[in-house]
């Protein structure tokens, strides 16, 4: 049985907190959780398909603005925390 979107995002939050996944994998998981292809997801967030592909494959570093823009739609807030 496939997980629902809420469970997928909760698992993703735990993976990110515990450094078990990279940003690119997280972005791809978010995209797939809402059933969008790269073209539609890129358009939604003002990215080119090429830029999104590079992000999802950890070949490019997203700006904080891009991370916040994407993350906020999935309940994430980008911030700095003390060690």
ABEGO torsion letter per residue (X at the ends): XBBBAAAAAAAAAAAAAAGABBAAAAAAAAAAAAGBBAAAAAAAAGBBAAAAAAAAAGABBBBAAAAAAAAAAAGBBBBBBBX
